[in-house]
Amino acid sequence: MRTLNKRSDFLAANRGLRFPMPGFVLLVRPRGDGDSAMGIGYTVSKKIGNAVTRNRMKRRLRELCRVALPKAGIAGADHVLIGRPGGNEILFADLGEQLGTALARAAKKLAAKVS
């Protein structure tokens, strides 16, 4: 799994599929470069709160992805999680269910696009 660092990677992911959930928004974009490695990026804007709040949300999103992406992530695609206001108040287990749902919807939509 590779981490997205460049702004251009985030902008490219923004042109992909979007799956809004109560705690975050998942962006998924197949790269189409033949590499099966998954890319992951996290974005939490200042609208969410102060630095402590934003960093807490990023830590929670990182842990969610560490657990869920190896099993349910889409190979050869970039995944970006954008934190939403109130995401820190949602139970971690509920966020995990939301991520699982969003990844399943993404896989289904991408499979329908291919066929």
MOPAC internal coordinates of N, CA, C and O (Angstrom, degrees):
PM7 1SCF
backbone

  N    0.0000 0     0.00 0     0.00 0    0    0    0
  C    1.4407 1     0.00 0     0.00 0    1    0    0
  C    1.5300 1   108.12 1     0.00 0    2    1    0
  O    1.2310 1   121.14 1   -47.41 1    3    2    1
  N    1.3244 1   115.42 1   132.59 1    3    2    1
  C    1.4620 1   118.85 1   179.97 1    5    3    2
  C    1.5284 1   109.40 1  -111.46 1    6    5    3
  O    1.2310 1   120.90 1   -30.24 1    7    6    5
  N    1.3086 1   115.89 1   149.76 1    7    6    5
  C    1.4538 1   121.47 1  -179.85 1    9    7    6
  C    1.5222 1   109.42 1   -95.19 1   10    9    7
  O    1.2310 1   120.92 1   -45.73 1   11   10    9
  N    1.3196 1   115.85 1   134.27 1   11   10    9
  C    1.4595 1   120.62 1   177.02 1   13   11   10
  C    1.5180 1   108.40 1   -79.74 1   14   13   11
  O    1.2310 1   120.78 1   -50.92 1   15   14   13
  N    1.3238 1   116.12 1   129.08 1   15   14   13
  C    1.4599 1   120.75 1  -179.07 1   17   15   14
  C    1.5175 1   112.63 1  -122.12 1   18   17   15
  O    1.2310 1   120.15 1   148.47 1   19   18   17
  N    1.3185 1   117.32 1   -31.53 1   19   18   17
  C    1.4598 1   120.82 1  -174.37 1   21   19   18
  C    1.5210 1   111.23 1   -83.91 1   22   21   19
  O    1.2310 1   121.15 1   -35.66 1   23   22   21
  N    1.3023 1   115.40 1   144.34 1   23   22   21
  C    1.4590 1   121.10 1   177.90 1   25   23   22
  C    1.5215 1   111.06 1   -59.23 1   26   25   23
  O    1.2310 1   120.32 1   143.81 1   27   26   25
  N    1.3247 1   116.99 1   -36.19 1   27   26   25
  C    1.4595 1   120.61 1  -179.19 1   29   27   26
  C    1.5336 1   111.41 1   -63.14 1   30   29   27
  O    1.2310 1   119.85 1   147.11 1   31   30   29
  N    1.3433 1   117.89 1   -32.89 1   31   30   29
  C    1.4623 1   121.11 1   176.64 1   33   31   30
  C    1.5274 1   111.01 1   -65.99 1   34   33   31
  O    1.2310 1   120.76 1   139.85 1   35   34   33
  N    1.3393 1   116.15 1   -40.15 1   35   34   33
  C    1.4589 1   120.49 1   179.37 1   37   35   34
  C    1.5319 1   110.61 1   -69.25 1   38   37   35
  O    1.2310 1   120.35 1   140.34 1   39   38   37
  N    1.3320 1   116.93 1   -39.66 1   39   38   37
  C    1.4627 1   120.07 1   178.59 1   41   39   38
  C    1.5275 1   110.82 1   -66.26 1   42   41   39
  O    1.2310 1   120.23 1   142.52 1   43   42   41
  N    1.3221 1   117.17 1   -37.48 1   43   42   41
  C    1.4650 1   120.64 1   177.34 1   45   43   42
  C    1.5268 1   110.24 1   -65.59 1   46   45   43
  O    1.2310 1   120.20 1   138.59 1   47   46   45
  N    1.3215 1   117.23 1   -41.41 1   47   46   45
  C    1.4694 1   120.73 1   178.52 1   49   47   46
  C    1.5223 1   110.82 1   -64.15 1   50   49   47
  O    1.2310 1   120.38 1   148.62 1   51   50   49
  N    1.3166 1   116.87 1   -31.38 1   51   50   49
  C    1.4620 1   121.01 1   179.66 1   53   51   50
  C    1.5284 1   111.69 1   -66.30 1   54   53   51
  O    1.2310 1   120.16 1   157.47 1   55   54   53
  N    1.3274 1   117.29 1   -22.53 1   55   54   53
  C    1.4638 1   120.77 1   177.18 1   57   55   54
  C    1.5218 1   111.82 1   -84.35 1   58   57   55
  O    1.2310 1   119.88 1   177.33 1   59   58   57
  N    1.3310 1   117.84 1    -2.67 1   59   58   57
  C    1.4565 1   122.23 1  -179.09 1   61   59   58
  C    1.5175 1   112.26 1   -87.99 1   62   61   59
  O    1.2310 1   120.79 1    24.74 1   63   62   61
  N    1.3181 1   116.09 1  -155.26 1   63   62   61
  C    1.4624 1   122.47 1  -179.30 1   65   63   62
  C    1.5158 1   109.97 1   -80.27 1   66   65   63
  O    1.2310 1   120.90 1   -32.81 1   67   66   65
  N    1.3240 1   115.88 1   147.19 1   67   66   65
  C    1.4616 1   122.63 1  -176.14 1   69   67   66
  C    1.5208 1   108.97 1  -124.93 1   70   69   67
  O    1.2310 1   120.59 1   -51.14 1   71   70   69
  N    1.3398 1   116.48 1   128.86 1   71   70   69
  C    1.4558 1   121.83 1  -179.70 1   73   71   70
  C    1.5268 1   109.21 1  -128.42 1   74   73   71
  O    1.2310 1   119.83 1   -84.13 1   75   74   73
  N    1.3308 1   117.92 1    95.87 1   75   74   73
  C    1.4648 1   120.71 1  -178.69 1   77   75   74
  C    1.5282 1   112.05 1   -76.63 1   78   77   75
  O    1.2310 1   121.08 1   -42.45 1   79   78   77
  N    1.3040 1   115.54 1   137.55 1   79   78   77
  C    1.4604 1   124.15 1   176.24 1   81   79   78
  C    1.5310 1   107.13 1  -130.63 1   82   81   79
  O    1.2310 1   119.60 1   -15.37 1   83   82   81
  N    1.3217 1   118.37 1   164.63 1   83   82   81
  C    1.4742 1   118.91 1  -178.88 1   85   83   82
  C    1.5292 1   114.51 1   -59.80 1   86   85   83
  O    1.2310 1   119.27 1   145.38 1   87   86   85
  N    1.3351 1   119.00 1   -34.62 1   87   86   85
  C    1.4605 1   120.98 1  -176.59 1   89   87   86
  C    1.5073 1   115.25 1   -95.35 1   90   89   87
  O    1.2310 1   120.14 1   161.19 1   91   90   89
  N    1.3372 1   117.34 1   -18.81 1   91   90   89
  C    1.4563 1   121.20 1  -176.26 1   93   91   90
  C    1.5206 1   109.07 1  -163.44 1   94   93   91
  O    1.2310 1   121.32 1    -7.60 1   95   94   93
  N    1.3304 1   115.07 1   172.40 1   95   94   93
  C    1.4582 1   122.18 1   171.84 1   97   95   94
  C    1.5282 1   106.10 1  -119.63 1   98   97   95
  O    1.2310 1   120.65 1   -50.00 1   99   98   97
  N    1.3259 1   116.37 1   130.00 1   99   98   97
  C    1.4593 1   121.27 1   177.64 1  101   99   98
  C    1.5167 1   108.90 1  -100.73 1  102  101   99
  O    1.2310 1   120.84 1   -53.66 1  103  102  101
  N    1.3335 1   116.01 1   126.34 1  103  102  101
  C    1.4561 1   122.08 1   173.55 1  105  103  102
  C    1.5224 1   107.53 1  -108.88 1  106  105  103
  O    1.2310 1   120.44 1   -47.58 1  107  106  105
  N    1.3239 1   116.76 1   132.42 1  107  106  105
  C    1.4602 1   121.31 1   179.15 1  109  107  106
  C    1.5149 1   108.24 1  -130.83 1  110  109  107
  O    1.2310 1   121.09 1   -50.06 1  111  110  109
  N    1.3316 1   115.52 1   129.94 1  111  110  109
  C    1.4614 1   120.57 1   178.28 1  113  111  110
  C    1.5151 1   109.22 1  -140.03 1  114  113  111
  O    1.2310 1   120.40 1   -64.83 1  115  114  113
  N    1.3509 1   116.83 1   115.17 1  115  114  113
  C    1.4614 1   118.80 1   174.57 1  117  115  114
  C    1.5246 1   109.52 1   -65.87 1  118  117  115
  O    1.2310 1   120.70 1   -47.55 1  119  118  117
  N    1.3253 1   116.26 1   132.45 1  119  118  117
  C    1.4614 1   120.37 1  -177.25 1  121  119  118
  C    1.5179 1   111.85 1   -77.67 1  122  121  119
  O    1.2310 1   119.71 1   143.20 1  123  122  121
  N    1.3206 1   118.15 1   -36.80 1  123  122  121
  C    1.4569 1   120.75 1  -179.89 1  125  123  122
  C    1.5185 1   114.20 1    71.98 1  126  125  123
  O    1.2310 1   120.22 1  -156.57 1  127  126  125
  N    1.3356 1   117.18 1    23.43 1  127  126  125
  C    1.4586 1   120.29 1  -178.77 1  129  127  126
  C    1.5324 1   112.80 1  -101.01 1  130  129  127
  O    1.2310 1   120.10 1  -175.05 1  131  130  129
  N    1.3215 1   117.42 1     4.95 1  131  130  129
  C    1.4562 1   120.89 1   178.99 1  133  131  130
  C    1.5139 1   114.60 1    84.60 1  134  133  131
  O    1.2310 1   119.81 1   171.70 1  135  134  133
  N    1.3125 1   117.97 1    -8.30 1  135  134  133
  C    1.4606 1   122.70 1   178.49 1  137  135  134
  C    1.5266 1   108.22 1   -86.83 1  138  137  135
  O    1.2310 1   119.91 1   -50.97 1  139  138  137
  N    1.3240 1   117.78 1   129.03 1  139  138  137
  C    1.4630 1   120.38 1  -177.16 1  141  139  138
  C    1.5290 1   113.21 1   -87.88 1  142  141  139
  O    1.2310 1   119.87 1   179.24 1  143  142  141
  N    1.3290 1   117.85 1    -0.76 1  143  142  141
  C    1.4662 1   120.71 1   179.69 1  145  143  142
  C    1.5295 1   110.14 1   -68.78 1  146  145  143
  O    1.2310 1   121.20 1   -38.93 1  147  146  145
  N    1.3369 1   115.31 1   141.07 1  147  146  145
  C    1.4577 1   120.69 1   177.40 1  149  147  146
  C    1.5197 1   109.37 1   -88.01 1  150  149  147
  O    1.2310 1   120.89 1   -37.14 1  151  150  149
  N    1.3189 1   115.90 1   142.86 1  151  150  149
  C    1.4538 1   121.18 1   174.12 1  153  151  150
  C    1.5129 1   108.74 1  -106.17 1  154  153  151
  O    1.2310 1   120.32 1   -36.10 1  155  154  153
  N    1.3266 1   117.00 1   143.90 1  155  154  153
  C    1.4662 1   120.61 1  -179.79 1  157  155  154
  C    1.5206 1   109.74 1  -137.39 1  158  157  155
  O    1.2310 1   121.05 1   -42.72 1  159  158  157
  N    1.3247 1   115.60 1   137.28 1  159  158  157
  C    1.4539 1   121.55 1   177.87 1  161  159  158
  C    1.5200 1   109.78 1  -141.26 1  162  161  159
  O    1.2310 1   120.53 1   -23.58 1  163  162  161
  N    1.3124 1   116.59 1   156.42 1  163  162  161
  C    1.4646 1   122.30 1  -177.47 1  165  163  162
  C    1.5153 1   108.29 1  -131.13 1  166  165  163
  O    1.2310 1   120.80 1   -41.46 1  167  166  165
  N    1.3269 1   116.08 1   138.54 1  167  166  165
  C    1.4493 1   121.17 1   177.31 1  169  167  166
  C    1.5212 1   108.46 1  -136.10 1  170  169  167
  O    1.2310 1   120.98 1   -53.01 1  171  170  169
  N    1.3263 1   115.74 1   126.99 1  171  170  169
  C    1.4572 1   121.22 1   174.52 1  173  171  170
  C    1.5228 1   106.41 1  -136.79 1  174  173  171
  O    1.2310 1   120.65 1   -68.01 1  175  174  173
  N    1.3287 1   116.35 1   111.99 1  175  174  173
  C    1.4604 1   120.22 1  -173.65 1  177  175  174
  C    1.5286 1   111.63 1   -83.74 1  178  177  175
  O    1.2310 1   121.47 1    -7.92 1  179  178  177
  N    1.3221 1   114.79 1   172.08 1  179  178  177
  C    1.4588 1   120.73 1  -179.89 1  181  179  178
  C    1.5276 1   112.57 1   -68.77 1  182  181  179
  O    1.2310 1   120.30 1   166.95 1  183  182  181
  N    1.3361 1   117.02 1   -13.05 1  183  182  181
  C    1.4661 1   120.31 1   176.21 1  185  183  182
  C    1.5263 1   110.97 1   -65.10 1  186  185  183
  O    1.2310 1   120.61 1   156.97 1  187  186  185
  N    1.3146 1   116.45 1   -23.03 1  187  186  185
  C    1.4685 1   121.79 1  -176.67 1  189  187  186
  C    1.5243 1   111.01 1   -74.32 1  190  189  187
  O    1.2310 1   119.84 1   144.58 1  191  190  189
  N    1.3065 1   117.92 1   -35.42 1  191  190  189
  C    1.4576 1   120.00 1  -179.44 1  193  191  190
  C    1.5162 1   110.92 1   155.88 1  194  193  191
  O    1.2310 1   121.78 1    17.65 1  195  194  193
  N    1.3351 1   114.20 1  -162.35 1  195  194  193
  C    1.4612 1   119.11 1  -178.38 1  197  195  194
  C    1.5322 1   110.52 1   -77.05 1  198  197  195
  O    1.2310 1   120.17 1     1.13 1  199  198  197
  N    1.3101 1   117.29 1  -178.87 1  199  198  197
  C    1.4604 1   122.30 1  -174.06 1  201  199  198
  C    1.5316 1   111.67 1   -60.94 1  202  201  199
  O    1.2310 1   120.44 1   141.03 1  203  202  201
  N    1.3177 1   116.76 1   -38.97 1  203  202  201
  C    1.4655 1   119.96 1  -179.45 1  205  203  202
  C    1.5264 1   110.03 1   -62.79 1  206  205  203
  O    1.2310 1   120.15 1   135.61 1  207  206  205
  N    1.3083 1   117.31 1   -44.39 1  207  206  205
  C    1.4646 1   122.48 1   179.71 1  209  207  206
  C    1.5238 1   110.93 1   -65.27 1  210  209  207
  O    1.2310 1   120.60 1   135.44 1  211  210  209
  N    1.3185 1   116.45 1   -44.56 1  211  210  209
  C    1.4713 1   120.07 1  -179.52 1  213  211  210
  C    1.5264 1   111.25 1   -64.30 1  214  213  211
  O    1.2310 1   120.40 1   136.49 1  215  214  213
  N    1.3340 1   116.84 1   -43.51 1  215  214  213
  C    1.4563 1   120.09 1   179.94 1  217  215  214
  C    1.5221 1   111.66 1   -65.19 1  218  217  215
  O    1.2310 1   120.20 1   142.88 1  219  218  217
  N    1.3288 1   117.22 1   -37.12 1  219  218  217
  C    1.4682 1   120.48 1   177.41 1  221  219  218
  C    1.5185 1   110.07 1   -63.02 1  222  221  219
  O    1.2310 1   120.73 1   137.04 1  223  222  221
  N    1.3285 1   116.20 1   -42.96 1  223  222  221
  C    1.4531 1   119.55 1   179.69 1  225  223  222
  C    1.5314 1   110.75 1   -64.47 1  226  225  223
  O    1.2310 1   120.23 1   138.12 1  227  226  225
  N    1.3220 1   117.16 1   -41.88 1  227  226  225
  C    1.4640 1   119.84 1   179.08 1  229  227  226
  C    1.5262 1   111.31 1   -63.23 1  230  229  227
  O    1.2310 1   120.02 1   140.66 1  231  230  229
  N    1.3292 1   117.56 1   -39.34 1  231  230  229
  C    1.4657 1   120.47 1   177.22 1  233  231  230
  C    1.5199 1   110.94 1   -62.22 1  234  233  231
  O    1.2310 1   120.53 1   138.16 1  235  234  233
  N    1.3320 1   116.60 1   -41.84 1  235  234  233
  C    1.4700 1   120.81 1   179.21 1  237  235  234
  C    1.5283 1   110.60 1   -65.40 1  238  237  235
  O    1.2310 1   119.99 1   137.26 1  239  238  237
  N    1.3232 1   117.62 1   -42.74 1  239  238  237
  C    1.4643 1   120.95 1   179.59 1  241  239  238
  C    1.5288 1   110.73 1   -65.00 1  242  241  239
  O    1.2310 1   120.23 1   139.49 1  243  242  241
  N    1.3438 1   117.17 1   -40.51 1  243  242  241
  C    1.4569 1   120.49 1   178.48 1  245  243  242
  C    1.5235 1   111.55 1   -60.78 1  246  245  243
  O    1.2310 1   120.94 1   136.45 1  247  246  245
  N    1.3253 1   115.82 1   -43.55 1  247  246  245
  C    1.4612 1   120.13 1  -179.49 1  249  247  246
  C    1.5254 1   110.84 1   -67.21 1  250  249  247
  O    1.2310 1   119.94 1   140.05 1  251  250  249
  N    1.3179 1   117.72 1   -39.95 1  251  250  249
  C    1.4634 1   120.68 1   176.13 1  253  251  250
  C    1.5246 1   110.63 1   -56.96 1  254  253  251
  O    1.2310 1   120.76 1   133.08 1  255  254  253
  N    1.3178 1   116.14 1   -46.92 1  255  254  253
  C    1.4655 1   120.78 1  -178.16 1  257  255  254
  C    1.5200 1   111.67 1   -68.62 1  258  257  255
  O    1.2310 1   120.21 1   143.62 1  259  258  257
  N    1.3082 1   117.21 1   -36.38 1  259  258  257
  C    1.4587 1   120.52 1   179.33 1  261  259  258
  C    1.5268 1   110.37 1   -60.12 1  262  261  259
  O    1.2310 1   120.68 1   143.10 1  263  262  261
  N    1.3289 1   116.30 1   -36.90 1  263  262  261
  C    1.4599 1   121.11 1  -178.61 1  265  263  262
  C    1.5318 1   111.95 1   -82.63 1  266  265  263
  O    1.2310 1   120.09 1   135.21 1  267  266  265
  N    1.3352 1   117.44 1   -44.79 1  267  266  265
  C    1.4675 1   120.80 1  -168.65 1  269  267  266
  C    1.5272 1   114.73 1   -89.68 1  270  269  267
  O    1.2310 1   119.37 1   143.43 1  271  270  269
  N    1.3107 1   118.81 1   -36.57 1  271  270  269
  C    1.4657 1   119.69 1  -172.23 1  273  271  270
  C    1.5261 1   115.21 1   -64.70 1  274  273  271
  O    1.2310 1   118.06 1   140.91 1  275  274  273
  N    1.3200 1   121.30 1   -39.09 1  275  274  273
  C    1.4589 1   117.76 1   179.27 1  277  275  274
  C    1.5278 1   113.19 1   -58.89 1  278  277  275
  O    1.2310 1   120.05 1   147.99 1  279  278  277
  N    1.3382 1   117.50 1   -32.01 1  279  278  277
  C    1.4613 1   120.85 1  -179.33 1  281  279  278
  C    1.5273 1   112.43 1   -87.85 1  282  281  279
  O    1.2310 1   120.24 1   134.13 1  283  282  281
  N    1.3313 1   117.15 1   -45.87 1  283  282  281
  C    1.4655 1   120.80 1  -169.32 1  285  283  282
  C    1.5249 1   114.12 1  -112.39 1  286  285  283
  O    1.2310 1   119.61 1   176.87 1  287  286  285
  N    1.3251 1   118.35 1    -3.13 1  287  286  285
  C    1.4573 1   120.70 1  -178.57 1  289  287  286
  C    1.5188 1   112.18 1   -69.16 1  290  289  287
  O    1.2310 1   120.52 1   -16.97 1  291  290  289
  N    1.3067 1   116.61 1   163.03 1  291  290  289
  C    1.4520 1   122.67 1  -177.99 1  293  291  290
  C    1.5300 1   108.30 1   -99.12 1  294  293  291
  O    1.2310 1   121.19 1   -61.74 1  295  294  293
  N    1.3306 1   115.32 1   118.26 1  295  294  293
  C    1.4555 1   120.60 1  -177.99 1  297  295  294
  C    1.5203 1   109.81 1   -65.60 1  298  297  295
  O    1.2310 1   120.92 1   -41.26 1  299  298  297
  N    1.3234 1   115.84 1   138.74 1  299  298  297
  C    1.4628 1   121.07 1   178.26 1  301  299  298
  C    1.5121 1   114.01 1    76.82 1  302  301  299
  O    1.2310 1   120.10 1  -162.52 1  303  302  301
  N    1.3264 1   117.41 1    17.48 1  303  302  301
  C    1.4685 1   121.08 1  -178.91 1  305  303  302
  C    1.5241 1   109.85 1  -126.14 1  306  305  303
  O    1.2310 1   121.41 1   -25.79 1  307  306  305
  N    1.3187 1   114.90 1   154.21 1  307  306  305
  C    1.4674 1   121.21 1   172.52 1  309  307  306
  C    1.5235 1   108.08 1   -94.79 1  310  309  307
  O    1.2310 1   120.74 1   -44.93 1  311  310  309
  N    1.3257 1   116.19 1   135.07 1  311  310  309
  C    1.4542 1   123.11 1   177.90 1  313  311  310
  C    1.5263 1   107.33 1  -116.83 1  314  313  311
  O    1.2310 1   120.30 1   -49.04 1  315  314  313
  N    1.3212 1   117.03 1   130.96 1  315  314  313
  C    1.4601 1   121.15 1   176.01 1  317  315  314
  C    1.5128 1   107.93 1  -126.54 1  318  317  315
  O    1.2310 1   120.71 1   -49.99 1  319  318  317
  N    1.3281 1   116.24 1   130.01 1  319  318  317
  C    1.4630 1   121.59 1   176.28 1  321  319  318
  C    1.5203 1   108.28 1  -107.31 1  322  321  319
  O    1.2310 1   120.81 1   -55.29 1  323  322  321
  N    1.3193 1   116.06 1   124.71 1  323  322  321
  C    1.4595 1   122.59 1   178.41 1  325  323  322
  C    1.5197 1   107.51 1  -109.41 1  326  325  323
  O    1.2310 1   120.53 1   -61.34 1  327  326  325
  N    1.3370 1   116.59 1   118.66 1  327  326  325
  C    1.4572 1   120.85 1  -179.88 1  329  327  326
  C    1.5202 1   111.80 1   -67.96 1  330  329  327
  O    1.2310 1   121.01 1   -35.47 1  331  330  329
  N    1.3276 1   115.67 1   144.53 1  331  330  329
  C    1.4601 1   121.83 1   178.40 1  333  331  330
  C    1.5211 1   109.76 1  -115.74 1  334  333  331
  O    1.2310 1   120.32 1   -24.96 1  335  334  333
  N    1.3398 1   116.99 1   155.04 1  335  334  333
  C    1.4738 1   119.46 1   177.21 1  337  335  334
  C    1.5205 1   110.54 1   -57.52 1  338  337  335
  O    1.2310 1   120.73 1   -42.96 1  339  338  337
  N    1.3133 1   116.21 1   137.04 1  339  338  337
  C    1.4617 1   121.56 1  -179.79 1  341  339  338
  C    1.5148 1   113.48 1    87.38 1  342  341  339
  O    1.2310 1   119.79 1   178.09 1  343  342  341
  N    1.3123 1   118.00 1    -1.91 1  343  342  341
  C    1.4617 1   121.30 1  -179.28 1  345  343  342
  C    1.5184 1   113.48 1   -64.50 1  346  345  343
  O    1.2310 1   120.26 1   150.76 1  347  346  345
  N    1.3264 1   117.11 1   -29.24 1  347  346  345
  C    1.4645 1   120.37 1   179.33 1  349  347  346
  C    1.5226 1   112.07 1   -73.57 1  350  349  347
  O    1.2310 1   119.97 1   157.61 1  351  350  349
  N    1.3249 1   117.65 1   -22.39 1  351  350  349
  C    1.4613 1   120.81 1  -179.32 1  353  351  350
  C    1.5239 1   112.15 1   -83.76 1  354  353  351
  O    1.2310 1   119.88 1   166.22 1  355  354  353
  N    1.3219 1   117.84 1   -13.78 1  355  354  353
  C    1.4610 1   121.81 1  -179.93 1  357  355  354
  C    1.5252 1   108.63 1   -79.21 1  358  357  355
  O    1.2310 1   120.48 1   -42.27 1  359  358  357
  N    1.3340 1   116.69 1   137.73 1  359  358  357
  C    1.4565 1   120.96 1   178.81 1  361  359  358
  C    1.5283 1   110.05 1   -59.01 1  362  361  359
  O    1.2310 1   121.01 1   -35.40 1  363  362  361
  N    1.3265 1   115.68 1   144.60 1  363  362  361
  C    1.4589 1   120.90 1  -177.29 1  365  363  362
  C    1.5347 1   111.18 1   -60.62 1  366  365  363
  O    1.2310 1   120.23 1   141.21 1  367  366  365
  N    1.3323 1   117.16 1   -38.79 1  367  366  365
  C    1.4687 1   120.54 1   179.05 1  369  367  366
  C    1.5295 1   110.61 1   -63.45 1  370  369  367
  O    1.2310 1   120.69 1   141.81 1  371  370  369
  N    1.3356 1   116.30 1   -38.19 1  371  370  369
  C    1.4686 1   119.95 1   178.26 1  373  371  370
  C    1.5235 1   110.88 1   -66.78 1  374  373  371
  O    1.2310 1   120.55 1   141.07 1  375  374  373
  N    1.3324 1   116.56 1   -38.93 1  375  374  373
  C    1.4665 1   119.78 1   176.34 1  377  375  374
  C    1.5256 1   110.48 1   -63.01 1  378  377  375
  O    1.2310 1   120.28 1   141.91 1  379  378  377
  N    1.3182 1   117.07 1   -38.09 1  379  378  377
  C    1.4573 1   121.03 1   177.44 1  381  379  378
  C    1.5245 1   111.52 1   -62.52 1  382  381  379
  O    1.2310 1   120.62 1   138.28 1  383  382  381
  N    1.3343 1   116.41 1   -41.72 1  383  382  381
  C    1.4663 1   120.33 1   177.05 1  385  383  382
  C    1.5223 1   110.70 1   -64.38 1  386  385  383
  O    1.2310 1   120.51 1   139.39 1  387  386  385
  N    1.3315 1   116.64 1   -40.61 1  387  386  385
  C    1.4632 1   120.66 1   179.03 1  389  387  386
  C    1.5256 1   110.57 1   -62.73 1  390  389  387
  O    1.2310 1   120.44 1   137.71 1  391  390  389
  N    1.3399 1   116.76 1   -42.29 1  391  390  389
  C    1.4620 1   119.67 1   179.46 1  393  391  390
  C    1.5249 1   110.58 1   -65.50 1  394  393  391
  O    1.2310 1   120.36 1   138.79 1  395  394  393
  N    1.3263 1   116.92 1   -41.21 1  395  394  393
  C    1.4622 1   120.36 1   177.37 1  397  395  394
  C    1.5198 1   111.74 1   -60.63 1  398  397  395
  O    1.2310 1   120.61 1   137.51 1  399  398  397
  N    1.3203 1   116.44 1   -42.49 1  399  398  397
  C    1.4667 1   121.58 1   178.11 1  401  399  398
  C    1.5237 1   110.82 1   -63.88 1  402  401  399
  O    1.2310 1   120.63 1   134.65 1  403  402  401
  N    1.3290 1   116.39 1   -45.35 1  403  402  401
  C    1.4605 1   120.44 1  -178.58 1  405  403  402
  C    1.5296 1   111.07 1   -64.24 1  406  405  403
  O    1.2310 1   120.16 1   138.87 1  407  406  405
  N    1.3421 1   117.29 1   -41.13 1  407  406  405
  C    1.4607 1   120.48 1   179.31 1  409  407  406
  C    1.5308 1   111.17 1   -67.18 1  410  409  407
  O    1.2310 1   120.36 1   142.53 1  411  410  409
  N    1.3285 1   116.92 1   -37.47 1  411  410  409
  C    1.4651 1   120.09 1   177.65 1  413  411  410
  C    1.5272 1   110.57 1   -65.37 1  414  413  411
  O    1.2310 1   120.51 1   137.61 1  415  414  413
  N    1.3228 1   116.62 1   -42.39 1  415  414  413
  C    1.4683 1   120.45 1   177.74 1  417  415  414
  C    1.5271 1   110.49 1   -63.20 1  418  417  415
  O    1.2310 1   120.56 1   139.90 1  419  418  417
  N    1.3336 1   116.54 1   -40.10 1  419  418  417
  C    1.4679 1   120.47 1   179.54 1  421  419  418
  C    1.5244 1   110.63 1   -64.23 1  422  421  419
  O    1.2310 1   120.38 1   134.83 1  423  422  421
  N    1.3267 1   116.89 1   -45.17 1  423  422  421
  C    1.4640 1   120.73 1  -179.90 1  425  423  422
  C    1.5278 1   110.75 1   -62.24 1  426  425  423
  O    1.2310 1   120.72 1   138.02 1  427  426  425
  N    1.3167 1   116.22 1   -41.98 1  427  426  425
  C    1.4674 1   120.82 1   179.59 1  429  427  426
  C    1.5309 1   111.21 1   -64.16 1  430  429  427
  O    1.2310 1   120.72 1   136.29 1  431  430  429
  N    1.3206 1   116.23 1   -43.71 1  431  430  429
  C    1.4603 1   120.37 1  -178.81 1  433  431  430
  C    1.5338 1   111.26 1   -67.53 1  434  433  431
  O    1.2310 1   120.30 1   139.88 1  435  434  433
  N    1.3236 1   117.03 1   -40.12 1  435  434  433
  C    1.4654 1   120.57 1   178.99 1  437  435  434
  C    1.5334 1   110.94 1   -68.41 1  438  437  435
  O    1.2310 1   120.55 1   143.24 1  439  438  437
  N    1.3363 1   116.55 1   -36.76 1  439  438  437
  C    1.4684 1   119.81 1   177.78 1  441  439  438
  C    1.5290 1   110.36 1   -65.54 1  442  441  439
  O    1.2310 1   120.56 1   142.37 1  443  442  441
  N    1.3185 1   116.53 1   -37.63 1  443  442  441
  C    1.4710 1   120.46 1   178.98 1  445  443  442
  C    1.5194 1   110.20 1   -68.75 1  446  445  443
  O    1.2310 1   119.81 1   145.79 1  447  446  445
  N    1.3342 1   117.97 1   -34.21 1  447  446  445
  C    1.4574 1   121.68 1   179.42 1  449  447  446
  C    1.5275 1   111.30 1   -67.10 1  450  449  447
  O    1.2310 1   120.85 1   141.43 1  451  450  449
  N    1.3336 1   115.98 1   -38.57 1  451  450  449
  C    1.4565 1   121.43 1  -176.44 1  453  451  450
  C    1.5289 1   110.42 1   -70.29 1  454  453  451
  O    1.2310 1   120.27 1   139.16 1  455  454  453
  N    1.3430 1   117.09 1   -40.84 1  455  454  453
  C    1.4660 1   118.54 1  -177.91 1  457  455  454
  C    1.4888 1   114.40 1   -86.75 1  458  457  455
  O    1.2310 1   120.10 1   180.00 1  459  458  457

